[in-house]
Amino acid sequence: MKLLHKIIFWLHLISGVIAGVVIFIMSFTGFVLMYEHQLVEYAERDVRVVKPPAGEPQRLSLDELVANAREQNPGAQPTGVVFRSDPAAAVAVSFGRGGTTYVDPYSGAFLGNGSKLHDWFHDVIVWHRWLGQEGEGRAIGKAVTGACNLAFFVLAITGVYLWWPRSWMWRALKPSLWFNTRLRGKARDWNWHNVIGFWSSGVLVVLTLTAAVMSYPWASDLLYTLTGSEPPPRTARQPGSGARGEENRVSKPATSFDDLLARAQKQMPGWATIMIRLPARGDGPVNVSIQETQPPHPFARSQLTLDRATAEVIKWEPYSDNSTGRKLRTWFRGLHTGEAFGFIGQTIAGLASLGGCFLVWTGFAMAWRRFRYRKRDADDTPAVESVTTPAETISAIMQPAAQLNETCKEVSKIAMEESNSTATNGHSHNGREDDRAEWNTAPYNGDSVLVLYGTVTGNAALLANKLAAALRGAGVTAQVRDMAHCQPSVLTQANCVLIVISTYGDGEPPDDAAPFWEAVVHGNCLNLRGVRFSVLALGNTTYDHFCKCGRDFDAALERHGASRIYPRVDCDVDYHMPAKYWVYGVVASLRQRTTPFCP
């Protein structure tokens, strides 16, 4: 599991570093597009909305309306028409890259063109989908955004795995569920990364998964296959687009817009919006999208294909008859933008995209510190000298007490062989070499060992109990106590104290252990002469005050007169191996000072 965790961590880190810039662009533009339709509709309210005449007004024919729109765009050919059943809605005539023109359906008057905000949002979409590329460069931009979107999906999944707590107690979850405004530097970045990741990871998984389905044909086909539906056939791009297509469209005979509209209205009497899209080639079919008055989501539309010359039905695909795969495919676009759940869904999707920006920023900051200051952190941390202990012996020490009894003689033998060695298995304590001689020669009377722990997530408690099991298996009596339920005077009642303590936030002790820590570290009323001790400090190098609580305990116990029986070990997030070495070293040191006993 440790190897798997390490692999996933580095996959998460490297994917974020490589794809981070593009992910930031896609996340930021996704946030900007959160209320695109509402903002554009508000900006164009003067041209999109008309006041119907009194009585029973009659609309002009669609051909007249399109002709009036073409007068405002001389030389341009219409590419589509949007016609709504709402009496107060203007008719929108699209001219491709020439924009959209709105006309009054009752008088045919020109109302205006699309707003500059609409054009600006179009540029944002180009950046969101193609990194600002136009023309042939869009294929490259789409490939890059597609690959980085997949990387973002991997980051969201692996982030959940890395975040997953080992303990579901509130004290353990609190640092990952809400912001701590007191933190600065690395600690703040770590807190923000965890909290934002917790609240946005689920939405980001949905956003990236739906984007992959929309970006890659294989992902879309897989969606159909998984739902037991047949993927739609892939059609090759028809020749004749561009200028030659324009000539063909003008030269070939075509039916009127009124005939196309009448056929669409007849096909679905309860329509709300009819969108007519003209073909690139003059003799190509006309595609009509029809939306019901109460669709299940904004992209639930029935598709009608008509003959351009006769307005005869070539193909009719009502939304209700679509396969499960196709319905889900249309849902995916609404899920990606959040519009499937209305204004609330858009807000959630937009805020998750904004969260993606902060995840990239905090991720870059932590990665920079990890790579840039790795050597500095190693220099600031006391030197580590490895114990050449067989792996099987270390594993034996971490086994339950019953199994330790069987290997006790072997452990004792190895401990005696290494008892005179100057090597340690953890971080040296405050760099004082004279203390090493003290814990190598100080006598120990073999009385009960007190194991104290302070924890939030439960890791310190787990290690404390493993240490006690190893001690008991080696014939040493041990008692495990939680600092939260102890008074500082308990230290004066023991001959040997072993402390396992975690550090959280800005060098803070666990909440329940704070009173005990405060009394020991800042108090001056303890007399611990004759008491032997050792400290195992748990922390995270991402924070500025790495293992501060353990370091403070180590220094405070020495200040109160206690003597080390084994040097302090500082553990990073991956604490398992250093903790094993510390347990082994403590057990070996205690066995060296007691009469070997193996039940």
C-alpha positions as CSV (number, residue, x, y, z in Angstrom):
1,M,0.0,0.0,0.0
2,K,2.9,2.4,0.7
3,L,4.3,1.8,-2.7
4,L,0.9,2.4,-4.3
5,H,0.5,5.6,-2.3
6,K,3.9,6.8,-3.4
7,I,3.1,6.0,-7.1
8,I,-0.2,7.8,-7.0
9,F,1.3,10.8,-5.2
10,W,4.0,11.2,-7.8
11,L,1.5,10.6,-10.7
12,H,-0.6,13.4,-9.1
13,L,2.3,15.7,-8.7
14,I,3.8,15.2,-12.2
15,S,0.5,15.4,-14.0
16,G,-0.3,18.7,-12.2
17,V,3.1,20.2,-13.1
18,I,2.9,19.2,-16.7
19,A,-0.7,20.1,-17.4
20,G,-1.1,22.8,-14.8
21,V,-1.0,25.9,-17.1
22,V,-3.6,24.5,-19.5
23,I,-5.8,23.3,-16.7
24,F,-5.6,26.8,-15.2
25,I,-6.7,28.3,-18.5
26,M,-9.6,25.9,-19.0
27,S,-10.7,26.3,-15.3
28,F,-10.5,30.1,-15.5
29,T,-12.4,30.3,-18.8
30,G,-14.9,27.8,-17.4
31,F,-15.5,30.1,-14.4
32,V,-15.9,33.1,-16.7
33,L,-18.5,31.2,-18.8
34,M,-20.6,30.3,-15.7
35,Y,-23.4,32.7,-16.5
36,E,-22.7,33.3,-20.1
37,H,-26.3,32.9,-21.4
38,Q,-27.9,35.0,-18.7
39,L,-25.4,37.8,-19.1
40,V,-25.6,37.8,-22.9
41,E,-29.4,37.7,-22.8
42,Y,-29.4,40.7,-20.4
43,A,-27.0,42.6,-22.6
44,E,-29.1,42.0,-25.7
45,R,-32.5,42.5,-24.0
46,D,-33.3,45.5,-26.2
47,V,-32.9,43.4,-29.4
48,R,-34.1,40.0,-28.3
49,V,-37.4,41.2,-26.8
50,V,-40.2,43.0,-28.6
51,K,-43.6,44.3,-27.6
52,P,-46.4,42.5,-29.5
53,P,-49.1,44.8,-31.0
54,A,-52.5,44.9,-29.3
55,G,-55.2,42.5,-30.3
56,E,-54.3,39.3,-32.2
57,P,-51.1,40.3,-34.0
58,Q,-50.0,38.3,-37.1
59,R,-46.3,37.6,-37.7
60,L,-44.8,38.2,-41.0
61,S,-43.6,35.3,-43.1
62,L,-40.2,33.9,-42.2
63,D,-39.0,34.6,-45.7
64,E,-39.8,38.3,-45.3
65,L,-38.0,38.4,-42.0
66,V,-34.9,36.7,-43.4
67,A,-34.9,39.1,-46.4
68,N,-35.0,42.1,-44.1
69,A,-32.1,40.6,-42.1
70,R,-30.1,40.1,-45.3
71,E,-30.5,43.8,-46.1
72,Q,-28.5,44.5,-43.0
73,N,-25.8,42.1,-44.1
74,P,-25.3,42.6,-47.9
75,G,-23.5,39.8,-49.6
76,A,-23.8,37.4,-46.7
77,Q,-25.8,34.2,-46.8
78,P,-27.9,33.1,-43.8
79,T,-26.7,30.0,-42.0
80,G,-29.5,29.5,-39.5
81,V,-32.8,30.9,-38.1
82,V,-34.1,30.7,-34.5
83,F,-37.9,31.0,-34.2
84,R,-39.6,31.0,-30.7
85,S,-43.2,30.5,-29.8
86,D,-42.9,33.3,-27.2
87,P,-44.9,36.2,-28.6
88,A,-42.3,38.7,-27.2
89,A,-39.3,36.9,-28.7
90,A,-37.5,38.4,-31.8
91,V,-36.4,36.3,-34.7
92,A,-32.7,35.6,-34.8
93,V,-31.0,35.2,-38.2
94,S,-27.4,33.9,-38.2
95,F,-24.8,34.7,-40.8
96,G,-22.0,32.5,-39.7
97,R,-18.9,34.6,-38.7
98,G,-20.9,37.6,-39.7
99,G,-22.8,37.4,-36.4
100,T,-26.5,37.4,-35.6
101,T,-29.2,39.8,-36.6
102,Y,-32.5,40.3,-34.8
103,V,-35.7,41.4,-36.5
104,D,-39.2,42.2,-35.2
105,P,-41.5,39.3,-36.2
106,Y,-44.5,41.6,-36.5
107,S,-43.1,44.6,-38.4
108,G,-39.9,43.1,-39.8
109,A,-38.0,46.1,-38.4
110,F,-34.2,45.6,-37.8
111,L,-33.6,45.5,-34.0
112,G,-29.9,45.2,-34.0
113,N,-27.0,42.7,-34.0
114,G,-25.4,40.6,-31.3
115,S,-23.7,42.5,-28.5
116,K,-19.9,43.0,-28.0
117,L,-20.3,40.9,-24.9
118,H,-21.5,38.0,-27.1
119,D,-18.4,38.3,-29.2
120,W,-16.2,38.5,-26.1
121,F,-17.7,35.3,-24.7
122,H,-17.1,33.7,-28.1
123,D,-13.4,34.5,-27.7
124,V,-13.4,33.0,-24.2
125,I,-15.0,29.8,-25.6
126,V,-12.2,29.7,-28.3
127,W,-9.6,29.8,-25.5
128,H,-11.6,27.2,-23.4
129,R,-11.8,24.7,-26.2
130,W,-8.8,25.4,-28.5
131,L,-6.4,27.6,-26.5
132,G,-7.2,30.6,-28.7
133,Q,-6.3,28.9,-31.9
134,E,-8.2,29.6,-35.2
135,G,-8.4,27.7,-38.5
136,E,-6.1,24.7,-38.8
137,G,-4.5,25.5,-35.4
138,R,-7.7,24.4,-33.7
139,A,-6.9,20.7,-34.2
140,I,-3.7,21.2,-32.2
141,G,-5.4,23.3,-29.6
142,K,-8.2,20.7,-29.2
143,A,-5.6,17.9,-28.9
144,V,-3.8,19.8,-26.1
145,T,-6.9,20.7,-24.2
146,G,-8.3,17.1,-24.5
147,A,-5.1,15.6,-23.1
148,C,-4.9,18.1,-20.3
149,N,-8.5,17.5,-19.5
150,L,-7.8,13.8,-19.1
151,A,-4.8,14.8,-16.9
152,F,-7.3,16.9,-14.8
153,F,-9.6,13.9,-14.5
154,V,-6.6,11.8,-13.2
155,L,-5.7,14.6,-10.8
156,A,-9.3,14.7,-9.4
157,I,-9.4,10.9,-8.9
158,T,-6.0,10.6,-7.4
159,G,-6.6,13.7,-5.3
160,V,-9.5,12.0,-3.6
161,Y,-7.4,8.9,-2.9
162,L,-4.6,11.1,-1.4
163,W,-7.0,13.1,0.6
164,W,-8.9,10.1,2.0
165,P,-8.5,10.2,5.8
166,R,-7.5,7.2,7.8
167,S,-9.8,8.3,10.6
168,W,-13.3,9.8,10.2
169,M,-13.3,11.5,13.6
170,W,-14.2,15.2,13.4
171,R,-10.8,16.3,14.7
172,A,-9.2,14.5,11.9
173,L,-11.5,15.8,9.2
174,K,-11.7,19.4,10.4
175,P,-8.4,20.5,8.9
176,S,-9.5,19.2,5.4
177,L,-13.0,20.6,5.5
178,W,-12.6,24.3,6.2
179,F,-10.1,27.1,5.8
180,N,-7.7,28.1,8.6
181,T,-7.2,31.8,8.2
182,R,-4.3,31.8,10.7
183,L,-2.0,29.8,8.4
184,R,0.7,31.3,6.2
185,G,3.1,30.0,3.5
186,K,3.2,26.3,2.9
187,A,0.7,25.5,5.7
188,R,-1.9,27.8,4.1
189,D,-1.3,26.3,0.6
190,W,-1.7,22.8,2.0
191,N,-4.9,23.7,3.8
192,W,-6.4,25.5,0.8
193,H,-5.4,22.6,-1.5
194,N,-7.1,20.0,0.7
195,V,-10.2,22.1,1.5
196,I,-10.9,23.2,-2.1
197,G,-10.1,19.7,-3.3
198,F,-12.6,18.2,-0.9
199,W,-15.5,20.6,-1.9
200,S,-14.8,20.6,-5.6
201,S,-13.3,17.2,-6.5
202,G,-16.7,15.5,-7.1
203,V,-17.9,18.3,-9.4
204,L,-14.5,18.4,-11.2
205,V,-14.7,14.6,-11.8
206,V,-18.1,15.2,-13.5
207,L,-16.8,18.2,-15.5
208,T,-13.7,16.5,-16.8
209,L,-15.5,13.2,-17.5
210,T,-18.2,14.9,-19.5
211,A,-15.6,17.0,-21.4
212,A,-13.7,13.8,-22.4
213,V,-17.0,12.4,-23.8
214,M,-17.5,15.6,-25.8
215,S,-13.9,15.8,-27.0
216,Y,-13.1,12.2,-28.0
217,P,-15.2,10.0,-30.4
218,W,-13.8,6.9,-28.6
219,A,-15.1,8.2,-25.3
220,S,-18.5,9.0,-26.8
221,D,-18.7,5.5,-28.3
222,L,-17.7,4.0,-25.0
223,L,-20.6,5.8,-23.4
224,Y,-23.0,4.2,-25.9
225,T,-21.5,0.8,-25.5
226,L,-21.7,0.9,-21.7
227,T,-25.4,1.8,-21.9
228,G,-26.1,-1.0,-24.4
229,S,-26.7,1.4,-27.2
230,E,-25.3,1.4,-30.7
231,P,-22.9,4.2,-31.3
232,P,-23.9,6.6,-34.1
233,P,-22.0,6.1,-37.5
234,R,-19.2,8.5,-38.2
235,T,-19.8,10.7,-41.3
236,A,-16.9,12.1,-43.3
237,R,-16.8,15.8,-43.9
238,Q,-18.6,16.7,-47.1
239,P,-16.6,18.4,-49.8
240,G,-17.7,21.7,-51.2
241,S,-17.6,23.8,-48.1
242,G,-16.2,27.3,-48.2
243,A,-16.5,29.7,-51.2
244,R,-17.5,26.9,-53.7
245,G,-20.2,25.8,-51.3
246,E,-21.6,29.3,-51.2
247,E,-21.9,29.3,-55.0
248,N,-23.6,25.9,-55.0
249,R,-26.0,27.0,-52.3
250,V,-27.1,30.1,-54.4
251,S,-27.3,28.3,-57.7
252,K,-29.3,25.3,-56.6
253,P,-33.1,25.7,-56.2
254,A,-34.4,25.7,-52.6
255,T,-37.7,25.7,-50.9
256,S,-38.8,28.7,-48.8
257,F,-38.1,29.2,-45.1
258,D,-41.9,29.3,-44.6
259,D,-42.2,25.7,-45.9
260,L,-39.4,24.5,-43.7
261,L,-40.9,26.2,-40.6
262,A,-44.4,24.9,-41.4
263,R,-43.1,21.4,-41.8
264,A,-41.3,21.6,-38.4
265,Q,-44.3,23.0,-36.7
266,K,-46.5,20.2,-38.0
267,Q,-43.9,17.6,-36.9
268,M,-44.1,18.7,-33.2
269,P,-47.2,20.8,-32.4
270,G,-46.1,21.5,-28.8
271,W,-42.9,23.3,-29.8
272,A,-41.2,26.1,-27.9
273,T,-38.1,26.8,-30.1
274,I,-37.3,25.8,-33.7
275,M,-33.7,26.2,-34.9
276,I,-33.2,25.8,-38.6
277,R,-29.6,25.2,-39.7
278,L,-28.9,25.5,-43.4
279,P,-26.4,23.1,-45.1
280,A,-22.9,24.1,-46.1
281,R,-23.7,22.8,-49.6
282,G,-26.7,24.2,-51.5
283,D,-28.2,20.7,-52.2
284,G,-27.5,19.3,-48.7
285,P,-30.3,18.5,-46.2
286,V,-31.6,21.0,-43.7
287,N,-31.2,20.2,-40.0
288,V,-33.9,21.4,-37.6
289,S,-33.7,21.2,-33.8
290,I,-37.0,21.4,-32.0
291,Q,-37.3,21.9,-28.3
292,E,-40.5,21.2,-26.3
293,T,-42.1,23.6,-24.0
294,Q,-41.0,21.7,-20.9
295,P,-37.8,19.8,-21.8
296,P,-36.0,17.6,-19.2
297,H,-32.9,19.7,-19.7
298,P,-31.9,22.6,-22.0
299,F,-30.2,20.3,-24.5
300,A,-33.1,17.9,-24.9
301,R,-34.1,18.5,-28.5
302,S,-35.7,16.5,-31.2
303,Q,-33.9,16.3,-34.6
304,L,-35.7,16.8,-37.9
305,T,-33.9,16.4,-41.3
306,L,-35.6,17.9,-44.3
307,D,-34.9,18.0,-48.0
308,R,-33.6,21.4,-48.9
309,A,-35.6,21.6,-52.2
310,T,-38.9,20.1,-51.2
311,A,-39.1,20.3,-47.4
312,E,-39.9,16.6,-47.3
313,V,-39.0,14.7,-44.2
314,I,-35.8,12.7,-44.6
315,K,-35.4,11.6,-41.0
316,W,-37.3,12.3,-37.7
317,E,-35.6,11.6,-34.4
318,P,-37.8,12.6,-31.5
319,Y,-35.9,13.0,-28.2
320,S,-38.3,10.6,-26.4
321,D,-37.3,7.8,-28.9
322,N,-33.6,8.2,-28.5
323,S,-31.5,5.4,-27.1
324,T,-30.3,5.5,-23.5
325,G,-26.8,6.3,-24.8
326,R,-27.9,9.2,-26.9
327,K,-30.0,10.7,-24.1
328,L,-27.1,10.4,-21.7
329,R,-24.9,12.0,-24.3
330,T,-27.1,15.1,-24.5
331,W,-27.3,15.2,-20.7
332,F,-23.5,15.3,-20.6
333,R,-23.3,18.7,-22.2
334,G,-25.8,20.1,-19.6
335,L,-23.8,18.5,-16.8
336,H,-20.6,20.0,-18.2
337,T,-22.0,23.5,-18.1
338,G,-24.2,22.9,-15.1
339,E,-27.2,24.0,-17.1
340,A,-28.8,20.6,-16.6
341,F,-29.7,21.8,-13.1
342,G,-30.5,25.4,-13.9
343,F,-29.0,28.4,-12.2
344,I,-27.8,26.4,-9.1
345,G,-26.1,23.9,-11.4
346,Q,-24.3,26.6,-13.3
347,T,-23.2,28.2,-10.0
348,I,-21.8,24.9,-8.7
349,A,-20.0,24.2,-11.9
350,G,-18.5,27.7,-12.1
351,L,-17.3,27.7,-8.5
352,A,-15.7,24.2,-9.0
353,S,-13.9,25.7,-12.0
354,L,-12.7,28.6,-9.9
355,G,-11.6,26.0,-7.3
356,G,-9.6,24.3,-10.1
357,C,-7.7,27.6,-10.5
358,F,-6.7,27.7,-6.8
359,L,-5.8,24.0,-6.9
360,V,-3.4,24.7,-9.7
361,W,-1.9,27.7,-7.9
362,T,-1.5,25.9,-4.5
363,G,-0.3,22.8,-6.3
364,F,2.4,24.7,-8.2
365,A,3.4,26.5,-4.9
366,M,3.8,23.2,-3.0
367,A,5.6,21.5,-5.9
368,W,8.0,24.5,-6.3
369,R,8.8,24.3,-2.6
370,R,9.3,20.6,-2.7
371,F,11.7,20.7,-5.7
372,R,13.4,24.0,-5.0
373,Y,13.9,23.7,-1.3
374,R,14.3,20.0,-1.0
375,K,18.0,20.3,-0.4
376,R,17.6,23.2,2.0
377,D,15.0,21.2,4.0
378,A,17.4,18.3,4.2
379,D,20.2,20.6,5.4
380,D,17.9,22.2,8.0
381,T,16.8,18.7,9.3
382,P,19.3,17.0,11.6
383,A,21.3,14.3,9.9
384,V,20.0,10.8,9.6
385,E,22.3,7.8,10.1
386,S,20.9,4.5,9.0
387,V,20.7,1.4,11.2
388,T,21.7,-1.7,9.2
389,T,18.9,-3.8,10.6
390,P,17.5,-6.7,8.6
391,A,14.0,-5.9,7.2
392,E,12.6,-9.1,8.7
393,T,13.8,-8.0,12.2
394,I,12.0,-4.6,11.8
395,S,8.9,-6.3,10.7
396,A,9.0,-8.7,13.6
397,I,9.1,-5.8,16.0
398,M,5.9,-4.3,14.5
399,Q,4.1,-7.7,14.9
400,P,1.7,-8.4,17.7
401,A,3.1,-9.4,21.1
402,A,2.3,-13.1,20.7
403,Q,4.4,-13.2,17.5
404,L,7.2,-11.2,19.1
405,N,7.7,-13.8,21.8
406,E,8.7,-16.3,19.1
407,T,11.4,-14.0,17.7
408,C,12.4,-12.4,21.0
409,K,15.7,-14.2,21.2
410,E,16.7,-13.2,17.7
411,V,15.8,-9.5,18.4
412,S,17.7,-9.6,21.6
413,K,20.8,-10.9,19.9
414,I,20.7,-8.3,17.2
415,A,20.1,-5.6,19.8
416,M,23.1,-6.7,21.9
417,E,25.3,-6.8,18.8
418,E,24.3,-3.2,17.9
419,S,24.2,-1.8,21.4
420,N,27.6,-0.3,21.3
421,S,27.2,1.2,17.8
422,T,27.0,5.0,17.4
423,A,24.5,4.7,14.6
424,T,20.9,6.0,14.9
425,N,17.8,5.4,12.9
426,G,16.2,8.7,13.1
427,H,17.0,12.4,13.2
428,S,19.6,13.4,15.8
429,H,18.3,15.4,18.7
430,N,19.1,19.0,18.4
431,G,22.6,18.1,17.1
432,R,24.1,17.4,20.5
433,E,26.6,14.6,20.2
434,D,27.3,14.4,24.0
435,D,23.7,13.3,24.6
436,R,24.4,10.2,22.5
437,A,26.9,9.0,25.1
438,E,24.3,9.6,27.8
439,W,21.6,7.5,26.2
440,N,24.2,4.8,25.5
441,T,25.4,4.6,29.1
442,A,22.5,5.8,31.3
443,P,21.1,3.0,33.5
444,Y,17.5,1.9,33.4
445,N,15.8,0.0,36.2
446,G,13.3,-1.9,34.2
447,D,10.1,-0.5,35.7
448,S,7.0,0.1,33.7
449,V,7.4,2.3,30.6
450,L,4.8,5.1,30.1
451,V,3.8,5.6,26.4
452,L,2.0,8.9,25.9
453,Y,0.5,10.0,22.6
454,G,-1.3,13.1,21.2
455,T,-3.3,12.6,18.0
456,V,-5.9,14.0,15.7
457,T,-6.1,11.4,12.9
458,G,-5.3,8.4,15.1
459,N,-1.9,7.7,13.6
460,A,0.0,8.6,16.8
461,A,-2.3,6.3,18.8
462,L,-1.8,3.5,16.4
463,L,2.0,3.8,16.7
464,A,1.9,4.1,20.4
465,N,0.0,0.8,20.7
466,K,2.4,-0.9,18.3
467,L,5.3,0.4,20.4
468,A,3.7,-1.0,23.6
469,A,3.1,-4.3,21.9
470,A,6.8,-4.5,20.8
471,L,7.9,-3.6,24.4
472,R,5.7,-6.2,26.0
473,G,6.9,-8.8,23.5
474,A,10.4,-8.0,24.5
475,G,9.6,-8.5,28.2
476,V,9.2,-4.8,29.1
477,T,6.0,-3.7,30.9
478,A,4.3,-0.8,29.1
479,Q,1.3,1.4,29.6
480,V,-0.3,3.5,26.9
481,R,-2.1,6.8,27.8
482,D,-3.7,9.6,25.8
483,M,-2.3,13.1,26.7
484,A,-5.9,14.3,26.6
485,H,-6.7,12.4,29.8
486,C,-3.4,13.0,31.7
487,Q,-2.0,15.7,33.9
488,P,1.7,16.8,33.5
489,S,2.5,15.3,36.9
490,V,2.2,11.8,35.3
491,L,5.7,12.4,33.9
492,T,7.2,12.6,37.4
493,Q,5.7,9.2,38.3
494,A,7.4,7.3,35.5
495,N,11.0,6.2,35.1
496,C,10.8,6.0,31.3
497,V,8.5,8.1,29.1
498,L,8.1,7.5,25.4
499,I,6.1,10.2,23.5
500,V,4.4,10.0,20.1
501,I,3.0,13.4,19.1
502,S,1.6,14.9,15.9
503,T,1.9,18.5,14.7
504,Y,-0.9,20.3,12.8
505,G,-1.5,23.7,11.2
506,D,1.0,26.4,12.2
507,G,3.0,24.2,14.6
508,E,0.0,23.5,16.7
509,P,-0.5,20.4,18.9
510,P,-3.6,18.2,18.6
511,D,-6.6,20.0,20.2
512,D,-7.1,17.5,23.0
513,A,-3.4,17.3,23.9
514,A,-2.9,21.1,23.9
515,P,-3.3,21.6,27.7
516,F,-0.8,18.9,28.4
517,W,1.6,20.2,25.8
518,E,1.3,23.8,27.0
519,A,2.0,22.8,30.6
520,V,5.1,20.8,29.7
521,V,6.6,23.0,27.0
522,H,5.9,26.4,28.7
523,G,5.8,25.3,32.4
524,N,8.7,25.4,34.9
525,C,7.3,23.3,37.8
526,L,8.4,19.8,36.6
527,N,11.4,18.0,38.1
528,L,12.2,15.1,35.8
529,R,15.6,14.2,37.0
530,G,16.1,10.4,36.7
531,V,13.4,10.1,34.0
532,R,14.4,8.6,30.7
533,F,12.6,9.6,27.5
534,S,12.4,9.5,23.7
535,V,10.1,11.3,21.2
536,L,8.6,10.2,17.9
537,A,7.4,13.4,16.1
538,L,4.8,13.1,13.3
539,G,4.4,16.0,10.9
540,N,4.4,17.2,7.3
541,T,7.3,18.9,5.5
542,T,4.8,20.9,3.6
543,Y,4.2,23.0,6.7
544,D,6.6,25.7,7.8
545,H,6.9,24.3,11.3
546,F,7.7,20.6,10.6
547,C,7.2,18.4,13.7
548,K,7.3,21.5,15.9
549,C,5.3,19.9,18.7
550,G,7.7,16.9,18.9
551,R,10.7,19.1,18.8
552,D,9.3,21.3,21.6
553,F,8.5,18.2,23.7
554,D,12.0,16.9,23.2
555,A,13.6,20.2,24.3
556,A,11.2,20.7,27.2
557,L,11.7,17.3,28.7
558,E,15.5,17.9,28.5
559,R,15.1,21.3,30.1
560,H,13.1,19.7,33.0
561,G,16.0,17.4,33.7
562,A,15.0,14.2,31.8
563,S,17.6,12.2,29.9
564,R,17.2,10.7,26.4
565,I,17.2,7.0,26.2
566,Y,17.0,7.3,22.4
567,P,17.2,10.3,20.0
568,R,14.1,11.9,18.6
569,V,12.8,10.9,15.2
570,D,10.9,13.3,12.9
571,C,8.5,11.7,10.5
572,D,7.0,13.1,7.3
573,V,3.7,12.0,5.8
574,D,5.2,8.7,4.8
575,Y,6.0,7.9,8.4
576,H,6.0,4.1,8.4
577,M,9.6,3.2,7.9
578,P,11.1,6.0,10.2
579,A,8.6,4.9,12.8
580,K,9.6,1.3,12.5
581,Y,13.2,2.3,13.0
582,W,12.4,4.3,16.0
583,V,10.4,1.5,17.6
584,Y,13.2,-0.9,17.0
585,G,15.8,1.5,18.4
586,V,13.7,2.1,21.5
587,V,13.1,-1.6,22.1
588,A,16.8,-2.4,21.6
589,S,17.9,0.4,23.9
590,L,15.5,-0.7,26.7
591,R,16.5,-4.4,26.3
592,Q,20.2,-3.3,26.6
593,R,19.4,-1.9,30.0
594,T,17.3,-4.8,31.3
595,T,17.8,-8.4,31.9
596,P,16.8,-10.2,28.8
597,F,13.6,-12.0,29.3
598,C,11.6,-14.0,26.7
599,P,8.4,-15.7,27.9
